[in-house]
């Protein structure tokens, strides 16, 4: 191969990588695989991607760098052959409530343009099509329709607004006009003084009295132009013989009622713009679910005593400064019982107001408005005004093929694709000419979503509700649409959440990126993806300290690596065995009746307790809705008074058969770098107690707290027990260096002088868990906790390793281990959503053994999963389907894996048959 055809990485040392040298071919589809924690992501993201990012930022001007910050050079000696890099990671697409599938794919932008330029407007009152005319058309219509008939030419000035309009009548008299039509009556302007200011009025100015005949065109034209200028583009004709009123306008107008509308602009259909969004929910589609009885449970208390629960008791902060300003303006005291305050004040405090209130004093004072405490209420209900569409009511007047933009946004992507493809033939000649380019772009973008297996989503689906895999595939679809070439794409497990049925769609999309001339690097464990790749890089042989080396790097299917666990599984030398026996359970059931949230079709389901249950089904079929959004909140509400509301259901039976529910996900075990396996499992408390009991500690009078690195006492105060110090480098990235005082050991010298079996507290924290287990084997409190960690395959992790450096799979097994050493009640329900994310075949084998142990103690494990190795190992499968979105939401098959393999209705069955 020519020299430039490889990305050459030399001396990579990020995290646990051991000075790795590796060549990855350019223009090919490469899979990087290995055990969880072996260093795959360190190679792909923390080395290749990080260096690509850094080089891109280095091309910016010093001025731009000042705002962007400087990226640290990754721990690698050199990388050659890099081109621009785009990483499509597992992260969900943020929690912005305004972000939807339509906005992040930009399909909504084109849809808004289509509706602004090619839609037909209909009257919300009569349902008739709205019309608009130019000056000449109006003159011609008057001349032909009212030929020889007496009529009045009117200019509408006021439409249904309150006021006395005294100044308006004075102004019209000064201009020389004689008559006006007020609330349907023709009146002389000399007789009009002031109207009732509290009533809504309709006022039209009489511009001219006409009886159009031949030769009157000039007079009619002049009067029409005058009426249009007075009526801001609209006029009306009153036929004096029939008393019928007809409206004409240069804007869109209903000729029967005179209701006129502005020409729509793209922002008229945007829920992120004040011109388009619903004024009640401001374009969010939901509003806070306010229950005044919960907000103010005791009206006899005052605000200062905490009567308004979300506000709490009076404190010195900005919130209460605004409340005090409201009190001054509305003349009440924070010490008055709330029940004595006027309703408008209570309403203002709860719902907020656009009024401005002054806070602060002198030059530091400022005017602020009060958003109300509804901003802090997390319970939301669908907006009663727009029904969740997020848009103003007026947008429903604009239709294409009988559909509003809300109807189209609620369609599933597959249905939308078919509608867009057939739309051109249904448009008028003019609309078709305008819409041709927009439609081409829309059809392309929607087809990309179908190609990555997301045809069950709709454009109005909030991105916060998408799984990591879904949001990643949406970004992949957007990238395919951008048609870039010579780019390196790095993806992190794009097959997550994808049913085996849809895997080929994803693989075809990745190959399409490669065939455009790009390099595609995928961090992945999925067997089908590996077999489809051109090149395989296996990082191993173990995880953590036991990994970080390249055990195989070469074309897929052509080589063998002696240490490569992956190749052993792919060659069938090692495999996850099908269990010899399926557990029958304990005979008890947990039954859910009438679940109907999202796309569920009134589902009745029985979960057999005391066994291992798999929830299968294609993407979007309703698995997460059933388990995560219906069953789990019901159980959490019952056992822990959880606040989240479950989606609609009729009843739940059999709660007495279980005593708690535990969700085991892949979120980090701690939020700060200080948390670690020892603190998370609680084993550190026992270890500190052990050190407190040593003769060394007793002589010095040290208690257990002395051995904590989180509180002052025994820790090094220079680095506050972190062991490292961050050196700020101004315009260069901060550098972490070992603390000079304790040399990275976290503790003071006298604390480190205390030994247990010859080891200091820092020596213990630096031990791998497997070594620590041998060290504390005889200790009845510590050994079981460490053994559980070793059993779940985490023996290589250091006891004091920062939790931020653990992968998702490692965090999840850490949580499972902490369940294993707790005293089993045998009646717990464990819920796991795609636990195999980030797990290698060997990791899945360990995970299944751990879950098997939990079930053998009498507990119930419910797993939402697509991975066939897991599904073939469960005792009972419940399959949702038959398809995604509205075509899903039913139970199509249930029984043992063997039952499903033989069930003709099952979509998963044929794939299970191959692995059984």
DRENKE-951413 format. One record per residue (C-alpha): x, y, z; residue in one letter. Coordinates in steps of 0.1 Angstrom, whole numbers, padded with zeros to 4 digits, always signed. Each point is the difference from the previous one (the first is absolute). Layout:
<sites>
XYZA ...
</sites>
This chain:
<sites>
+0000+0000+0000X +0011+0036-0006X +0014+0019+0029X -0029+0024+0006X -0026-0027+0001X +0003-0006+0038X -0006+0021+0031X +0032-0007+0019X -0002+0003+0038X +0032-0002+0019X +0005-0001+0038X -0036+0004+0012X -0002+0000+0038X -0034+0015+0008X -0015-0016+0031X +0010-0036+0000X +0015-0002-0035X +0035-0015+0003X +0021+0021-0025X -0021-0014-0029X +0012+0001-0037X -0028-0008-0025X -0009+0007-0036X -0036+0004-0011X -0008+0000-0037X -0015+0032-0016X -0031-0002-0021X -0011-0033+0017X -0026-0011+0025X +0019-0009+0032X -0014-0014+0032X +0019+0006+0033X -0011-0026+0026X +0011-0015+0033X -0012-0007+0035X -0017+0028+0019X +0028+0021+0015X +0027-0014-0023X +0008+0034-0016X -0021+0001-0032X -0015+0034+0007X +0034+0013+0012X +0014-0009-0034X -0030+0012-0021X -0012+0031+0019X +0028+0011+0024X +0028-0005-0026X -0012+0002-0036X -0030+0023+0004X +0017+0022+0027X +0030+0006-0023X -0022+0007-0030X -0019+0026+0021X +0032+0016+0013X +0014+0003-0035X -0032+0016-0013X +0000+0026+0029X +0037+0007-0007X -0010+0013-0034X -0022+0027+0015X +0012+0036+0006X +0014+0009+0034X -0031+0021+0005X -0023-0029-0005X +0021-0023+0022X -0004+0025+0028X -0037-0009+0001X +0003-0037-0009X +0026-0008+0026X +0030-0023-0008X -0004-0038-0003X +0026-0021+0018X +0023-0020-0022X -0011-0036+0004X +0026-0024+0015X +0014-0012-0033X +0034+0005-0016X -0012+0004-0036X -0030-0006-0023X +0004+0002-0038X -0026-0002-0027X -0028+0019+0019X -0027+0018-0020X -0029+0020+0016X -0018-0020+0026X -0036-0002+0010X -0009-0020+0031X -0036-0012+0004X -0001-0011+0036X -0025-0018+0022X -0011+0032+0018X -0037+0007-0001X -0008+0032-0018X -0002+0023+0030X -0030+0008+0021X -0012+0032-0018X -0038-0002+0002X -0002+0019-0033X +0021-0026-0019X -0019-0025-0021X +0009-0026-0027X -0011+0025-0026X +0022+0028+0013X +0032-0020+0004X -0003-0015-0035X -0011+0034-0015X -0030-0017-0016X -0022+0024+0020X +0018+0030-0017X -0009-0013-0035X -0035-0009+0011X -0006+0036+0013X +0012+0014-0033X -0023-0024-0019X -0030+0011+0020X +0009+0037-0002X +0003-0001-0038X -0024-0028-0013X -0028-0003+0026X -0036+0010-0005X -0017+0021+0026X -0035-0008+0013X -0024+0021+0022X -0001-0013+0036X -0037+0012+0001X -0016-0012-0033X +0027-0024-0011X +0000+0016-0035X +0033+0008-0018X +0014+0034+0008X +0005+0023-0030X +0021+0031-0008X -0002+0025-0028X +0021+0028-0016X -0014+0035-0006X -0011-0006-0036X -0018-0033+0009X -0019+0018+0028X -0010+0028-0024X -0011-0025-0027X -0020-0020+0025X -0019+0031+0013X -0007+0012-0035X -0015-0034-0011X -0017-0012+0033X -0016+0033+0010X -0007+0015-0035X -0030+0024+0003X -0005-0008+0038X +0002+0025+0028X +0028-0009+0024X +0024+0014+0027X +0037-0003-0002X +0013-0006+0035X +0035-0001+0016X +0002-0022+0031X +0017+0019+0029X -0008-0019+0032X -0009-0037+0002X -0014-0012+0033X +0022+0022+0024X -0011+0018+0031X +0003+0038+0004X -0019+0033-0003X +0017+0011-0033X -0007+0037+0006X +0033+0010-0014X -0005-0022-0031X -0033+0017-0008X +0016+0035+0005X +0028-0009-0024X -0025-0013-0027X -0021+0032+0003X +0031+0021-0005X +0009-0019-0032X -0034+0009-0014X -0018-0034+0002X -0038+0001+0008X -0011-0035+0009X +0011-0033+0016X -0016-0033+0006X +0002-0008+0038X -0010-0035+0012X -0021-0005-0032X -0018+0034+0001X +0008+0029-0025X +0005+0031+0021X +0009+0037-0007X +0035+0008+0014X -0014+0033+0014X -0024-0020+0022X +0027-0023+0014X +0018+0010+0032X +0013-0029+0021X -0010-0037+0000X -0003-0024+0030X +0036-0007+0009X -0007-0034+0015X -0016-0015-0031X +0017-0014-0031X -0008+0021-0031X +0002-0003-0038X +0006+0033-0018X +0001+0004-0038X +0005+0034-0017X -0023+0009-0029X +0025+0010-0028X -0025+0004-0029X -0036-0006-0011X +0000-0018-0033X -0024-0011-0028X +0026-0014-0024X -0008+0004-0038X +0020+0003-0033X +0026+0028+0003X +0003-0001+0038X +0032-0021+0000X +0022+0030+0009X -0022+0011+0030X -0003-0036+0013X +0038-0005-0004X +0008+0032+0020X -0025-0009+0027X +0013-0036+0003X +0036+0012+0004X -0011+0025+0027X -0021-0027+0018X +0030-0025-0002X +0024+0026+0015X -0025+0008+0029X -0008-0037+0006X +0036-0012-0001X -0005-0021-0031X -0036-0010+0006X -0034+0014-0010X -0037-0010+0000X -0030+0007-0022X -0034+0003+0015X -0028-0006-0025X -0027+0025+0010X -0028-0020-0018X +0007-0034+0017X +0019+0012+0031X +0027-0026-0009X +0036+0007+0010X +0029-0013-0021X +0037+0002+0009X +0030+0005-0023X +0037+0002+0010X +0035+0000-0012X +0007-0024+0029X -0016-0034+0004X -0037+0005+0009X -0032-0019+0005X -0024+0018-0023X -0030-0010+0021X +0012+0011+0035X +0027+0025-0008X +0025-0020+0021X +0034+0008-0014X +0034-0016+0005X +0036+0009-0006X +0019-0018-0027X +0018-0028+0018X +0038+0001+0004X +0022-0031+0009X +0002+0014+0036X -0038+0000+0002X +0003-0039+0003X +0029+0000+0024X -0006-0008+0037X +0033+0017+0008X -0012+0034-0012X -0025+0023+0017X -0018+0004-0034X -0007-0038-0001X -0001-0014+0035X -0031-0006+0021X -0002+0030+0024X -0011-0022+0029X +0029-0025+0001X +0025+0021-0019X +0006-0028-0025X +0008-0028+0025X -0032-0019-0005X -0003-0006+0037X -0008+0022+0030X +0007-0005+0037X -0026-0022+0017X -0010+0024+0028X -0019-0013+0030X -0006+0030+0023X -0008-0023+0029X +0035-0015-0001X +0017+0033-0005X -0018+0017+0029X -0011-0028+0023X -0007+0023+0030X -0015+0034-0009X +0002+0012+0036X +0038+0002-0001X +0018+0031-0014X +0025+0000-0029X +0028+0006+0026X -0011-0032+0018X +0004-0020-0033X -0037-0001-0010X +0010-0003-0036X +0018-0033+0000X +0022+0004-0031X +0012+0034+0013X +0008-0013+0035X +0007+0023+0029X +0013+0036-0004X +0037+0002-0010X +0023+0027-0013X +0000-0009-0037X -0011+0015-0033X -0033-0018+0000X -0011+0015+0033X +0012+0034-0010X -0024-0001-0029X -0028-0013+0023X +0006+0029+0024X -0002+0024-0030X -0033-0016-0010X -0012+0005+0036X +0009+0037-0001X -0018+0005-0033X -0031-0019+0010X +0000+0013+0035X +0001-0032+0021X +0025-0015+0025X +0019-0032+0000X -0013-0006+0035X -0037+0001-0010X -0018-0034-0002X -0001-0011-0037X -0038-0005+0002X -0004+0038+0007X +0019+0010-0032X -0020+0010-0031X -0005-0028-0026X +0019+0021-0026X +0031+0001+0023X +0000-0038+0006X -0005-0006-0037X +0029+0023-0009X +0023-0017+0025X -0009-0035-0014X -0003+0007-0038X +0024+0030-0003X -0006+0032-0020X +0015+0022-0027X +0000+0030+0023X +0033+0013+0011X +0010+0004+0037X +0029+0021+0013X +0026-0019+0022X +0033+0013+0015X +0008+0036+0010X +0015+0031-0015X +0022-0005-0031X -0001-0038+0005X -0038-0002-0003X -0015-0018-0030X -0034-0008-0014X -0008-0037-0002X -0032-0021-0007X -0012-0028+0021X -0003-0034-0018X -0022-0015+0027X +0007-0032+0019X -0015-0020-0029X +0035+0001-0014X +0012-0023+0028X -0029-0025-0004X +0012-0031-0018X -0034-0017-0005X -0012+0009-0035X -0033-0004-0018X -0008+0005-0037X -0007+0036-0008X -0039+0004+0000X +0002+0028-0026X +0021-0016-0028X -0006-0036+0010X +0038-0007-0001X +0005+0013-0035X +0021+0029+0014X -0013+0024-0027X -0026+0028-0002X -0035-0009-0010X +0003+0021-0032X +0025-0025-0014X -0028-0026-0003X -0016+0022-0027X +0028-0008-0024X -0002-0034-0017X +0017-0020-0027X -0020-0030-0013X -0024+0005+0029X +0027-0003+0026X +0013+0026+0024X +0037+0002+0010X -0010-0015+0034X -0016-0030-0018X +0032-0005-0020X +0023+0003+0030X -0019-0027+0018X +0003-0025-0029X +0024-0028+0003X +0031+0005-0021X -0010-0030-0023X -0035+0015-0006X +0015+0035-0005X +0024-0014-0026X -0029-0015-0020X -0021+0032+0003X +0029+0022-0012X +0008-0023-0029X -0036+0003-0013X -0005+0037+0008X +0012+0016-0032X -0029-0014-0020X -0026+0014+0025X +0013+0037-0001X -0012+0027-0024X +0023+0009-0029X +0012+0031+0018X +0006-0017+0033X +0017-0029-0016X +0025+0023-0017X +0008+0018+0033X +0002-0033+0020X +0020-0021-0024X +0035+0007+0016X -0014+0000+0036X -0017-0034-0006X +0032-0016-0014X +0020+0011+0031X -0028-0013+0023X -0003-0034-0017X +0038-0004+0002X +0003+0008+0037X -0030-0021+0010X +0013-0030-0020X +0033+0002+0019X -0019-0004+0033X -0018-0031-0015X +0034-0014-0011X +0014+0000+0036X -0031-0019+0014X -0018+0030+0015X -0032-0001-0021X -0021-0003+0031X +0009+0034+0014X -0020+0032-0007X +0014+0035-0005X -0017+0014+0031X +0017-0026+0023X +0020+0018+0026X +0037-0009-0002X +0002-0003+0038X -0021-0031-0003X +0023-0018-0025X +0024-0027+0010X +0038+0004-0005X -0001-0023-0030X -0030+0019-0016X +0016+0034+0004X +0033-0013-0014X -0017-0015-0031X -0019+0033-0006X +0034+0018+0000X +0013-0027-0023X -0030+0006-0024X +0008+0037+0000X +0037-0007-0008X -0010-0023-0029X -0021+0029-0013X +0030+0024+0001X +0018-0021-0026X +0036+0008+0012X +0030-0019-0013X +0035-0007+0014X -0013+0002+0036X +0007-0024+0029X -0032-0009+0017X +0002-0015+0035X -0031-0017+0014X -0006-0014+0035X -0022-0031-0002X -0026+0012-0025X -0018-0034+0002X -0013+0007+0035X -0038-0003+0002X -0002-0015-0035X -0018-0033-0006X +0019-0026-0020X -0026+0004-0027X +0011+0037-0006X +0037-0005+0004X +0006-0003-0038X -0015+0035-0005X +0026+0015+0023X +0029-0020-0016X -0011+0011-0035X +0001+0036+0012X +0035-0004+0015X +0012-0016-0032X -0016+0028-0020X +0021+0025+0020X +0031-0021-0007X -0008-0003-0038X -0002+0039-0002X +0037-0001+0008X +0000+0003+0038X +0017-0020+0027X -0025-0015+0024X +0012-0011+0035X -0026-0017+0022X +0005-0010+0037X -0023-0030+0001X -0007-0034+0015X -0028-0012-0024X +0010-0032-0018X -0018+0009-0033X +0017+0034-0001X +0035-0016+0006X -0006-0025-0027X -0010+0027-0025X +0031+0021+0007X +0030+0002-0023X +0025+0002+0029X +0000-0010+0037X +0020+0015+0028X -0003-0020+0033X +0012+0017+0032X +0008-0022+0029X +0007-0027+0011X -0018+0010+0033X -0015+0031+0014X +0015+0029+0020X +0036-0007+0009X -0002-0034-0017X -0010+0017-0033X +0014+0029-0021X +0018-0021-0026X -0009-0008-0036X -0007-0038-0001X -0011+0000-0036X +0001+0025-0028X -0007-0011-0035X -0026-0008-0027X -0032-0015+0013X -0002-0038-0003X +0036-0004-0012X +0022-0003+0031X +0002-0015+0034X +0012+0016+0032X +0011-0024+0027X -0011+0024+0028X -0031+0013-0017X -0031-0010+0019X -0021+0016-0028X +0013-0022-0027X -0005-0031+0022X -0037+0009+0003X -0003+0009-0037X +0016-0034-0009X -0024-0018+0023X +0029-0013+0023X -0017+0018+0029X -0036+0007+0004X -0028+0009+0024X -0018-0033+0006X -0038-0004-0001X -0011-0008+0036X -0008-0037+0005X -0032+0008+0020X -0025+0029-0001X -0012+0011+0034X -0038-0004+0005X -0002+0029+0026X -0017-0001+0034X -0035-0003-0014X -0009+0036+0010X -0007+0028-0025X +0002+0038-0003X -0028+0011-0024X -0004+0033-0018X -0034+0007-0016X -0010+0025-0026X +0033+0017-0007X -0006+0026-0027X +0028+0026+0002X +0016+0013-0033X -0006-0028-0026X -0011-0028+0024X -0034-0015-0010X -0017-0007+0033X +0026-0026+0009X -0007-0027+0027X +0032-0018+0011X +0010-0025+0027X +0036-0001+0012X +0008-0035+0015X +0020+0007+0032X +0031-0017+0011X +0015-0003-0035X +0021+0018-0026X -0023+0019-0024X +0010+0015-0034X -0020+0027-0016X +0007-0001-0038X -0014+0017-0031X +0010+0023-0028X +0011+0036+0007X -0029+0022+0009X -0024-0029+0007X -0008+0012+0035X +0025-0019+0022X +0013+0031+0019X -0035+0015+0002X -0012-0032+0017X +0029-0006+0024X +0018+0033+0006X -0030+0024-0002X -0029-0021+0013X +0011-0030+0021X +0031+0016+0017X -0017+0033+0011X -0030-0021+0014X +0024-0021+0021X +0021+0030+0011X -0032+0019+0010X -0011-0030+0020X +0033-0007+0018X +0017+0034+0002X -0027+0027-0005X +0017+0008-0033X -0013+0033-0016X +0001-0010-0037X -0034-0009-0014X -0004-0033-0018X -0016+0001-0035X -0037-0009-0001X -0010-0035+0012X -0031-0016+0016X +0014-0021+0029X +0029-0019+0014X -0004-0033+0018X +0024-0020+0021X +0020+0028+0017X -0001-0020+0032X +0022-0026-0016X +0030+0023-0002X +0017+0023+0025X +0022+0024-0020X +0010+0010-0035X +0036+0009-0011X +0010+0016-0033X +0035-0009-0011X +0012+0024-0027X +0034+0010-0014X +0001+0035+0015X +0032+0008+0019X +0002-0013+0036X +0011+0035+0012X -0001+0035-0012X +0034+0012+0012X +0036-0013-0005X +0001-0007+0037X -0025-0029-0002X +0015-0034-0006X -0009-0038+0003X +0010+0000+0037X -0023+0029+0010X -0029-0011-0023X -0001-0036+0014X +0004+0013+0036X +0031-0023+0004X +0021+0031+0008X -0018+0005+0033X +0009-0035+0010X +0036+0004-0011X +0003+0033+0020X -0015-0017+0031X +0027-0027-0004X +0028+0026-0001X -0015+0017+0031X +0004-0033+0019X +0037-0004-0008X +0025+0006+0028X +0017+0028-0020X -0033+0019-0002X -0008-0006+0037X +0034+0014+0011X -0006+0031-0020X -0037+0003+0010X -0012-0001-0037X -0037-0007-0006X -0015-0013-0033X -0006+0035-0012X +0037+0005-0001X +0003-0024-0029X -0026+0019-0022X +0013+0021-0029X -0032+0019-0001X +0002+0019+0033X +0028+0020+0017X +0021-0019+0025X +0021-0028-0015X -0001+0011-0036X +0026+0021-0017X -0013+0036+0002X +0021+0012-0029X -0020-0021-0026X -0031-0005+0023X +0004-0038-0002X -0001-0001-0038X +0036-0010-0005X +0003+0023-0030X +0000+0037-0005X -0013+0019-0031X +0025+0027-0012X -0018+0027-0019X +0020+0010-0031X -0018+0031-0013X -0002-0005-0037X +0012-0037+0002X -0021-0028+0013X +0001-0007+0038X +0025-0027+0010X -0006-0026+0027X +0032-0007+0019X +0005-0022+0031X -0002+0020+0032X +0035+0010+0012X -0009-0003+0037X -0013-0036+0000X +0015-0011-0033X -0035-0012-0012X -0007-0020+0031X -0030+0021+0012X +0010-0002+0038X +0023+0016+0025X +0032-0018+0009X -0013-0010+0035X -0032-0015-0015X +0021-0020-0024X +0022-0012+0029X -0029-0021+0012X +0002-0035-0015X -0023-0030-0001X +0018-0032-0010X +0029+0022-0013X -0022+0021-0023X -0010+0037+0005X -0035+0013-0009X +0013+0013-0033X +0016-0033-0009X -0034-0016+0005X -0018+0025-0022X +0026-0006-0028X -0006-0038+0000X -0019-0016-0028X -0033-0014+0015X +0011-0036-0006X +0032+0006+0020X -0020+0018+0027X -0023-0030+0002X +0029-0024+0007X +0014+0025+0025X -0033+0003+0020X -0012-0036-0006X -0003-0008+0037X -0020+0031+0009X -0037-0009+0002X -0014+0036-0008X +0024+0009-0028X +0006-0032-0019X -0036-0006-0012X -0002+0035-0015X +0033-0004-0018X -0008-0035-0012X -0032+0013-0016X +0021+0025-0019X +0024-0027-0011X -0029-0023-0010X -0014+0027-0024X +0034+0002-0017X +0012+0032+0015X +0031-0015+0017X +0023+0022-0021X -0014+0033+0012X +0019+0018+0028X -0019+0003+0033X +0006+0038+0000X -0004+0006-0038X -0020+0031-0007X -0036-0009-0011X +0002+0025-0029X +0025-0022-0018X -0023-0031+0001X -0019-0009-0032X -0038-0004+0000X +0003-0038+0001X +0024+0001+0029X -0024+0024+0020X -0029-0023-0007X +0018-0031+0013X +0012+0020+0030X -0037+0006+0009X -0009-0036-0006X +0028-0011+0023X -0012+0023+0027X -0034-0018-0003X +0016-0035+0002X +0016+0005+0035X -0032+0015+0015X -0021-0023+0020X -0024-0015-0026X -0038+0002+0008X -0007-0020-0031X -0029+0023-0010X +0018+0028-0018X -0007+0010-0036X +0031+0011-0019X -0006+0020-0032X +0028+0004-0026X -0003+0019-0033X +0024-0013-0026X +0027-0011+0025X +0023-0013-0028X +0008+0035-0012X +0038+0002-0001X +0004-0037+0009X +0021-0025-0019X -0010-0037-0003X +0022-0009+0030X -0016+0029+0020X -0035-0012-0009X +0009-0035+0012X +0009+0015+0034X -0031+0022+0001X -0022-0030-0007X +0016-0019+0029X -0006+0029+0024X -0036+0004-0011X -0004-0037+0004X +0012+0001+0036X -0026+0027+0008X -0028-0021-0015X +0013-0031+0018X -0005+0020+0033X -0038+0002-0009X +0001+0034-0016X -0015+0011-0033X +0022+0016-0027X -0017+0018-0029X +0023+0010-0029X -0009+0020-0031X +0024-0014-0026X +0008-0006-0037X +0031-0020+0006X -0006-0036-0010X +0025-0015+0025X -0021+0015+0028X -0034-0009-0015X +0011-0036-0005X +0010-0002+0037X -0032+0014+0016X -0028-0022+0014X -0029+0019-0015X -0003+0025-0029X -0028+0025-0005X +0002+0014-0036X -0015+0034-0010X -0009+0008-0035X -0007-0007-0028X +0017+0032-0011X +0011+0034+0013X -0021+0031+0008X -0037-0002-0005X +0003-0034-0016X +0015-0014+0032X -0012+0001+0036X -0014-0036+0002X +0013-0032+0015X +0006-0022-0030X +0016-0030+0017X +0010-0013+0034X +0016-0032+0014X +0034-0016+0003X +0026+0008-0027X -0007-0034-0015X -0038+0009-0002X +0008+0033-0018X +0024-0017-0025X -0030-0021-0011X -0026+0028+0001X -0009+0012-0035X -0012+0034+0014X +0033+0008+0017X +0024+0024-0018X +0029-0010+0024X -0007-0037-0004X +0019-0007-0032X +0031+0017+0014X -0003-0020+0032X -0003-0032-0020X +0035+0006-0015X +0016+0003+0035X -0019-0028+0017X 
</sites>
